[in-house]
Amino acid sequence: MLKLLIVEDEEIICETLARLTDWSSLGIELIGTCQDGVDAYHMILDECPDIVMTDINMPGISGLELIERIQRTALDTRFLILSGYAEFDYAKRAMKSGVKHYLLKPCDEEQLRSALQEMVSECLQLKQEKNLSPVTIQDAQIQHVMLQNLIREGIRLPNVTTKLFETNAPYLELYEQPFQYCAIYYLEKNFINSAMEQLRRYWTNTSQNICFHAIYTVNVLLLIFPDYTRDYSSLDDFLSTLHFPDQKVSIVYERKTFPNLEKLLLMLLPKLKRYDTFYFVEEDHLIPNSNYDLIFSDVSLITQKLLQEHSPGDDRSIIEIEEELHNILLSVGDKDFLIQLASQLLISLSIETVSGDIKTVSQTLSRLHNEDNLTNICNITMNEIYQITDTSSNGKYSPFIQKIINYVDDHISEENMTLKGISENILYMNASYVSRIFVKEVGQTFSSYVTEHRIEKAKEILSGTSVEQIQNVATLVGCGNNPYYFSKIFKKVTGMTPTIYARRFGMPPHN
C-alpha cells in the first residue's frame, strides 16, 4: 500500500477529501491529515509518505515552500496540488520544480481518482526502478552479507524462533516484500559457474538488473530474489531449458512465490540443516558453510562476554577475553570456516555496539575473502573487533538509536536531515523499522526530537548574543534561510519569539 497525506488548512475540505475516495481500491493508505504547513513538513519527515495532496495557501509555511523543502531531501515523495484559480501562478512555479499533478478546487471525485491513479502508477514505477538496481538499503554486498549471516545462524539453532528474524529485520526486508524461490535440480557442481554466467547474461539481455542470492547443495542450485514483477514466464522458460553438453541427467526446475523472506527461510533452513556443507555462490566461486556447532557455540559465548561490561562469574578483563577469542581463531585451519567465524563475530558486535558500522564490516569481510594467509585473516578480524569494542554505549538506548542521537548532535545545522537518510546512508538499516524503535525508545518522533534539539541549540546561541546578531541563528540550527519558520517553531516550544528571548536572556546591546 502506498502512503498518502492530505494537507489542507480548511477543516471541512480536509475532512471531505479524506472521505471522498475509496483509498484501498487505489492501493493507498491514508496516513493522516494536516491543516498546517509546519506540521505537514514534520509528518512527512517522520512518515515518508509516497504521495502528498496539498493546498497552496496555509499557515506556517505555504504548500509551495513545503514542496521545495521536501524536494531538497532524499525523499521520493510525489505531490498533488489543490489550488484555486487565483493561485495558478504559484502552481506553475511548483510544476517547474517537477510537480506534475494539479487540480483546481473544487474538484470532483472522478478528477481526483484519475489523478491519483496516475500518481500510483508513477510511484510504483519509481519503486520498481529503485528496487531493480543493485542498491537496496546500501548495496548488494551488504544484503548478501546479512542474509548469509542469518542463514548461518539459522542452521545452527535447534529451533528457528522469531528472535532470529527480529535481530536481522533492521537490515533485511523480511516481512513486507514478496520473494521468489527457484530450484534447479540435478545440476552438477562443475556446471555451476556456467549456469550462473548464463543467468546473469539472461537478466542483462532482458533489462532485469535483479539482486539475487544463490545457494548450492548437493546437485541443487537455489536462487532467491525479491519479487518486483508478476510475469516470470520468460525466466521459467530459460531456467527449465538449461542444458550442458556433458550433463549426465536432464535439469528439473521449479519456482515458488513466498509472501515474504521470513516465510521462505522458514521453509529453506530445515532443508539446509540436512547437509554437512552447503555453498553460497559468489561471482565465480563457491563459499562453503560447515556446521561446526561446538566452535560456533564457544565463539557466541565469547561474543556475549565482549558485549557485557561484567560477565557473571567471569572476572577476566576485556583484554583476556579478546586473547581467548584470538587463540580460538588461530586454531582454525580452514580459511572458509575461519571467515564464517569472523562474519558471525563482526556482524554480531556491529549490531550490538554504538561504534559498530555494518558497511565497514561488509568491506572487511570482502577483504578477508581475498586474503590467503590464515594468520593475517585472524589479525584483520581482531583489529576490527578492537575498533568495535573500543567505545561502549551508555546503555540508555539501543546502539543504533544512540548512533542517531550522536549524529543529530554533530549535524544540528544540517537543514535537510531526515531519519530515512540517516537510516539508509549511515546505519544501512530499514527506515520504517528504525522509526518505530526510535519512537518506542526515545518517546517521540524523530522530527519532534530534532526540533527540540534545534531550539535548545538556538537558546544557547541566543543567550550569548545580542538582538542585533540573531538573523543567522536559523541557519546555524538547521532551519535554513527561513527566519519565519524558525520563529514559528521557536515560539511553539518556548512560548516566545527569538527576538523576545534574546532581549530577555541575551547579552545587552553594544552602545
N, C-alpha and C positions, 0 to 999 in steps of 0.2 A: 504494500500500500504506500503510495506517495503521500507525503505530509503537506498540508496546506494551512496557512494562517490568513485570517481576514483582519485588515487594518482599516478602520472607518470610524471617524470621530462622532458621527451621528448614531446614537444608540439604536433607534428604530431601524435605520437602514442596515446597520450591522447585524441585528437580530434577524431581519428579513433575509439577508444574504445567507446567513447560516442555515435557515430553514428552507430556502428556496430550492436547493439541489439535493438529489439523492447521491451523496458523495460516494458511498460504497460502490454504486454501479459504475462509477468512473475509475474505480481503483484508487480512491483518495480517502485519506483520513483527515478530518478537520480537527486540528490540534488545539485551536483556540481563536479568540478574537481580542483585538486591542483597539482602544479608542485614543491612543496617544502615541506619537511617533517614537518617543524615547523608550516607552515600554515595549513597543514593537521591535525596536532595534535590539534590546537586551534579550527578548524572547527568541528572536532569530538566531542570535549568537548561541543561546542555550539549546534550542531545539533543532536547529539546522533544517528548516522546512524546505521542501523541494519547490513549492510554489507559494508566493505571497500575493494576495489580492489587496491592493492599497489605494486609498484616496490620495489626492494631491495635497489639499489644504488640511493640516492637522496641527493640534497644539504640540509643543515640544520641538520636534523637527518635522519638516514637511515630508510628504511622500517622496518627492524628488531627492531630497537630501538623504532620506533613508535608503533609497535605491543606490545612490552614489557611494554611500558609506559601505554598504554590503558588497558592492562590486569591487571595493578595494581590498576585501578579504579574500580568502581562498575558497569561500563557499560557492556552491553551484546553484544557488537559489535563483529561480526564474520569477519575474514579476508580471502581474496583470494590473494595469492601471484603470481605475474607475474615476472618471472626471466629468465635470460639467463643461458646457461649451466655452465658457469664459476662461477656462484653464487650458485650452488646447495648446497654447504656446509652450506651457510647461510640459505637457505630454510629449510634444515634438522634441523637446530637449532630452527627455528621458529616452525617447526612441533612438535618438542619436547616440545614446550611451549603450545601445544594444537591446533595449526593451522592445519586444516585438508585438505585444498584445495590449490593446487599448479599447476600452468600452466607454461610451457616453452614458451618463446617468440621465433618466432611469433606463436600465436595461431589462429586457425580459428574460425569462428562464431559458428559452431556446438559444438566445445570443450567448448567454453566459456558459451554457453547456457546450456549445460549439467551440468557444474559445478555450475552455478547459480541456476538451478532448484533444485539441491541437497541442496544448502545453503538456499534457500527459504523454503524448507520443514523443515530443521533443525531449522530455526528461528521461523517458525510458531509453531512447536512442543514445542520449549522453551517458547514462549509466552503463549501457552495453559497451560503448566505445571505451570507457574507462576500465571496465572490468575485463575486457578482452586484451588489454595491454599487459605487459609483464609486471607492471607495478600495481599492487593492490594496496595493502596498508603501507608498505615501504617498497619492497621489491620482491621478486620471485625467490631470491636466495633466503630471505628471512622466512617466507612462507614455507619453503622446503625444510628449513632447519626446525621450525616449530612443529610442523606436522610429523616429521621424522622422530623428534623427541617425544611427542605424545604417543606415537605408536610403540616406541621402545619402552616407555613407561607402562603402557597398557599390557604388553605381553608378559611383563614381569609380575603383574598383580594377580593374586589368586582369583579375585573377582573384580571386574571393572565397575567402579562406582561413579556417582555424579561428581565427586570431588576431582577426579582426573580431568573431567571436561571443564569444570569451573576454573581450575588453575590455568588452563590454556585458552579459555574463552576470550580474554582480552586481546589475544594475538591472532586468533583464527575465527572465521565466521562459521560457528558451529551449529547455530540453531535456525537461522532465517533463510539462508541461501540453499536452494536445491543443489544436489550433486549427482553427477553421472559416474557409474562404475562399469568399466569394461574389462572383461576377462577373455584372454586369448589362450586357449588350451593347446597342449601338445607342441609348444614352441621350444625347441631345443636351445640350450644355453648358448651355443656358438652362433646362433642366428639373432640374438637379442640386438646387437648393435645395428645390424642391417634392418631389423624391424623398426627400431627407433628412428633411424635415418629416414626410412620411407614415411613414417608417421609425421615427422617434422616437415618433410617436403610436401606431404598432402595438405597439412594445415597452412603452410605458406602459400601453396597454389590456390587454396580456397579462401585466402584472406582471413583466416581464423587464427589469430595470434593468441592461442589458449595456453594459459599457465597450467600444466598438468603435472601430476606426481605418478611415478612409475615404480612398481614393486615386482620383483621376480621371486617365485618359489620354484619348486621342482616342476619344470616344464610348463609353468603358467606365468604369463605376463599380465599384470593388473594395472589398469590406468584409472586414475581418479582425477576429476576436474570439475570446477563449478559449472552449473547448468545455466548458460546465458542465452540459449536459443531452444526452440521446441522441435526443430527438424533435424534429426540425425540420420536420415535415410542414406545420405551420401557417405557419411562416416561408417555406417553399418555395412554398406556395400564394399567399401575399401577394406575394412578390417576382416570381414568374413572371407575375402578372396586373397588374403595374404598368401604368398607362395614362395618357397625357396627350393631351388633345383635339387639340393641334396637332402631336403627334409624327408624323413622316413614315414611320417604319419601326417595326414591332412590336418590343417588348422581347424579348430572348432571355436566359434566366437559367440559371446552373449553380452548383452548390455542391460543394466538395470538403472532405474531412476530412484533416487532416495530424496525424501523431503528436506534433509539437511545432512551435514557432515557427521554429526553425532550418531544418527541412525545408521549411516554407512559403516562407521567404525565399530559400532556395537555388533554388526554382522561380521566385519573383517577380522577383528582382533582374535576371536576364538579360532578362526581358521589359521592365522599365522602362528598361534601357540603350538600347533601340531608339529611344526618344523623346528629342528635344532638350529637351523640357519636359514635366513631369507636375505634378500638383497634389495637395497634401494638403487634404482638405475639413475645414474647421473652422467649426462652427456655420453661419453664413450667408455664408461667404466662402471663396474658394479661395486657397491659398498656393502660388504657382508655384515649381518647383525646376528650375533650369537647370544643365547640366553644363559649367561653365567650368573645365576641368581645370587650365589654367596658373595662374590666380589661386589656386585651391584648393591647388595644389602649393606656391606661394610662401608662403601662409599656414600650411600644415602645417609647412614648413621653419622658419619663424619661431617657431611654437609650440614646436617641439622645442628651439630655441635658448633660449627663455624657461625651459624646464624644466631646462636644464643650466647649472650654475654657470659652467663654462668650456667654450664650444663649440670643438672642434678647428679651428684655422685662423681663428678669429674672436676678435679681441682687443677687440671693442667692449664697452662697458658695457651693463648691462641697460636703462639709460635710452635708449641709442642704438638698441637692438633694438626697444624699445617704440615709439620715434619712427618707425622704418621701418614697423612694423605700422600705426600710426596713419595714415601717409601712404597706405598701400595702401587702407585702409578709406575714407579721404576721396576716393579716386579713383573709387570705385564710384558710379555714377549711378542705380542701380535699387534701390529700397527692399527688395524681396523678396530679391534676391540678397545685399544687404548684411546682412540678417537671417540668411540662410543662413550667411554667413561668421561672423557673431557667434555663432551657435549652435555651429558647429564649434569655434571658439576657446574659448568659455566652458566647454563640456562637457568638452573635452579637458583643459583646465587644471584644472577642478574635480576630475576623476577622478585626476589625477596629482600633486596637491599636498595637503598637510595642511590648509591653510587654505581649500581649496575646499569649497563647500556646494551640492549639487545642487538643493536646494529653492530657495535664493537665486537660482541660475542660472535655474531654471524661472520664477521670479517676474520676473526681469529680462527674459527673452525675451518674456513676456506683455506687459510694459511697452513693449518695443520695437515690438510689433505695433500698439500704439495711438499710436505717435509717427510723425508725418508728416515732420518735418524731418530730413534725412539727416545734417546735422552733429550734431544732438542725439543721433541713434542712435549715431554714431561715438563721441561723448563719453561716453555712458552705458556703451557697451561697454568703452571704455578705462578708465573709472573702476572697473568691475567687475574688469578684468584687473589693475589696480594693487592692488586689495584681495586678490585671489587669490595673486598672486606676491610679496606683501609678506613672508610668512612661509614659510620653506622647511623641508623635512623634514631630520632628521639623517641620513637615508639608511639607517638600520639596518632599518627596516620599510617596507612599502608605506604610502602616505599614509593610507589608510583604517584600517589597523591602528594607526598612530600616533595617529589620532583616538580610537580606542577606548582606547588606553593613557592618553591625556590625559584622557579622560572619567572613567576609573576613578580616576585621581589626584585629580581635582577633586570626585568624588562618592563617596568611600570610605565615608561614613556612610550612604549610601542602602541601606536594607535589602533592597529588592526589585529591585535592579539585575540585569538579565538581558541576555545577548548579543542575544537576539531583540528586546528592547525598544530597545536601542541601534541595532541594525541597521536596524530598520524606522522608528524615530521620530527618530533623529539622523542616520544615514547614508543612509536611504531605499534600502537595499540588501537583497538576498535573504539571509535569516538563515542558511540552510544553506550557502551559498557562503562567507559571512563566517566561519562556524565552521570550515570546512575550511582556509581560508587562515590563520586565527588559529593553529590547531594547527601548521600547516606552518611558519610564520614564528617564532612565539614558543616552540614546542617543548612546549607543554602546553595543556590545555583552558582555556577561559575561566574556569570556576569555580575551577580549581586556581590560576590566576593571581590571581584576585580574593582567594581565601582567603589566599594568601601575602602579598599586599599588606595585607590586613586585619590579619594577625598582625604584620607589620613595623610598621604604624602603632600597634598595641596595645603592642608592645615599646617603641616610642618614648614613648608616653604613660606606661606603667608605670615606665619608667626615670626619669621626672621627677615621680613621685608617691609617696605612701606607701600602705601596705597598706590603711589606713582609707579611702582615696579611690578604690578600684578598682571600686566597684559600677557606675559609669556607663560604664566602658570599652567594654563590649559594645555599647551604643548608639552610642558615638562612632565605632566602626569598622564599623558596618553590620550587627551581629549581632542587632539589636533588643533587646527587653527579655527576653532569654533567656540568663542567665549560664551555664546548664548547657551549652547548645550552644556558646557562646563558649569555655568552659573546655575542652570536648572537642576542638575543632579547634585551640585554642592548644596543648594538650598534645601533640596528634598531630604538630604542626610543630616545637615546641621541646623536647619531652620533659619538660616540667614544667608545673604548673598556673600560672595567672596570679598567684595568691597567692604561691607559692614564688618565681616570677620577680621579683615586686615586692619581696619580702623580700631577695632576693639582689642585685638591681641598682637598686632604687628608693631614694628618699630615706628617711632614718631617720625613725621616728615622732616626732611632737612630744611633748615632756614636758608 
